Structures are given as C-alpha cells and as structure tokens.
Amino acid sequence: MNEVLIIGGMALVTFLIRYPVLALVGKIEMPKRVMDALRYVAPSVLAAIVVPVVLLPNDKPIQQPADAIPALATLLAALVMWRSKSLLATVMTGMAAFLILRAALLSLGV
Amino acid sequence: MTAVSTPRSEFLAGMRDTFPMVVGGAPFGIIFGALAVHAGLSPLGALSMSLLVFAGSAQFIAVGLIAQNVSPLFIVVTTFVVNVRHALYSATLAPYLRHVKARWLPLMGFTLTDETFVTVFKRFEEHGATPHSQWYYFGSSAFLYTEWQLSTLAGIVAGRTIPNPQSWGLDYAATVTFTGMIVSMLRNRSTGLAVIAAGVVALIANPLPNRLGLMLAAVAGLVAGVIGKSYFREDQEVGHE
C-alpha cells in the first residue's frame, strides 16, 4: 500500500529539517544578535502551542462553562509552577484540576 | 558548577528534567495509536510512523489526512510544513553543541522534538554547555522516544476497543506541561513580551492550515523579544556568557 511511501517520505523530510541546520550552524560562527534573537524561540513556540488550545477550544471561542475548563486548569497550573517551581507538581495539579472540573460539570449536567 | 558531570550523570539529569514531559506526552501517544488504526493504518504502519518519524503533531495531522485518502505526496509536503519549526530549534541549539562530535549529530537531529528542545534549551541557558551536554540531550530524547513508542503501542492495542479516542481530553496534559515551561522561562520583561506576541498571533492565525500559525507566532515572538530587549534596555544587564 501507500503506507511505506507515506511513512518513508515523512521520515525523510522530518530528518532533513532537523539535522542539517544542527550540523551546519555548529561550524559557522553565528552573530551574537542572531543568537540573542533565537533565545525567544522556545518561549514563543510554547505560547503559540498553548494559547489557542486554551482560548479556542475546538477552534471556537469559549461559549459554554465546559469550554472554560482548560483555561481555568491552565491558570491554576501557571500559579502552581510560579509558586512551586516544580514542573511535575504543575502537570499533576493541572491535570487533576482539569479532570475534576470536567467530572463536576458532567455530574451537574451542564 | 555542581558536582563533577559524567556522561551518566548528564544522561540521568536529562531524563529527570524530561520526566514531566513524558507524563504529559504519554496520553498523546495513546491517542495517536488509537486514531491511526481508526484511520485505516495497519498496526505495523502506525508503530513504524512513531519509530521513524517521531514527530507528534505531524503524525496526528498525517493520520487525519490518511483517513481522508489524501495522496502520499500531499501528506509528505504537509509534514514538511508542520515540522519546519524544527529548523529554528536546531539553529537555537547548534551554538551550544559546537564541541559535540559530528557522529552524534544525526541521532540528535532524528530525536529532536518540541519537548527535548525546550528542556535542553533551558538547561543550556542556565548552565551553559558542558563537556557531556550531548548526554543530557540523549537522556531527554531517548526517554521521550521510548515513551512515544510504548504509548503508541498501547494506543494501537486499545484503539479497536475505544470508539472516540479524542473525547477523553487527556491530550490536555501536554498543554499543562508547556504552560509550566513558559512560566519557568519568564525571567525578564522581553520574554514576557515575546510570549504575549506569540500568543496573540497564534490566536489570530489559528484558522491557517498545517500549523502555519505556529511558525508565524514563533517569528512574531522572536521579533517582539528582540524589540523588547532593546526597549527595556536588558542588553545592559550582565548576561550568562
């Protein structure tokens, strides 16, 4: 079937994105300005992943109480991280809050 | 710096720091495995994709396209668009990896993910590159790789018995982990500005296909960060290096 073609092609392009820059840039001296700018990649990408998931659940603005659960749980997770500095504690509380809020809303029939 | 770092201690530190990401990522793998068999991929194909591609969001999108019988070429091109952000990750990490022997770089490239990138980047920012930093990297990426294969397998096995894998809401765990990482990176005002800019652009660009919004938002965050840095005069503070 097409599976071999699809998976082989996906593996190849993904590797060709990840590896060459890694191999090249180490050999070339990057200007300090570029390096300073690249420092913002990590926080920016993370924000770009999280914000739409939280504020546009199912690609729509928050309308019902259930839609607001990810936002509430994320807010709590951010607070836990800020106070505890523990990523594991953050994941645990965030997930627990998410599941508890959802179960509570389900049981209320909202 | 702390105690003497050895390849072993670095590898274990990489694993330890990545553990929350592993917890957050496992549900994703399970859902991926289940969706893949629902989409008509063979169990071996689903596992091979995790083994050979190892890119969560691209795999999700590919499986969605496979379910719609889209041509292989289109799927491969889509994968490129979805994953192109990894080139930015490579460029960000490469300066810290200058001392690493060239033979390790293909394996590092192959196992590069969002999770390993942010974990390793944070480490390099705080500790600088150490002689064994490739082992920190591998501790992180090997842990995630193993988790991704095992969770994919679990999803494949469970897939047939679960009618609607996406409805569990467990994929939300990764969002929480990433939120924690953002908070831990908010060290100065320019980073805050970058986060806000990236978030706003990601919201506006959300309707764009293939996670193009993600790439746009990353660039917006980068630009905002650079502007913020000079506006808040952070370059006059003492840096890490």
Interface residues (C-beta under 8 A of the other chain):
Chain A: M1 N2 E3 L5 I6 I7 G8 G9 M10 A11 L12 V13 T14 F15 I17 R18 Y19 P20 V21 L22 A23 L24 V25 G26 K27 M30 R33 M35 D36 A37 L38 R39 Y40 V41 A42 P43 S44 V45 L46 A47 A48 I49 V50 V51 P52 V53 V54 L55 L56 D59 P70 A73 T74 A77 A78 V80 M81 W82 K85 L87 L88 T90 V91 M92 G94 M95 F98 L99 R102
Chain B: F19 P20 V23 G24 L41 S42 G45 S48 M49 L52 V53 F54 A55 A58 Q59 A62 I66 P72 L73 I75 V76 T79 F80 N83 V84 R85 H86 A87 L88 Y89 S90 A91 T92 L93 A94 P95 L97 R98 V100 A102 L105 P106 M108 G109 F110 L112 D114 F117 V118 F121 K122 E125 G169 Y172 A173 T175 V176 T177 F178 T179 G180 M181 I182 V183 S184 M185 L186 S190 T191 A194 V195 I196 A197 A198 G199 V200 V201 A202 L203 N206 P207 G213 L214 A217 A218 A220 G221 L222 A224 G225 V226 K229 D235
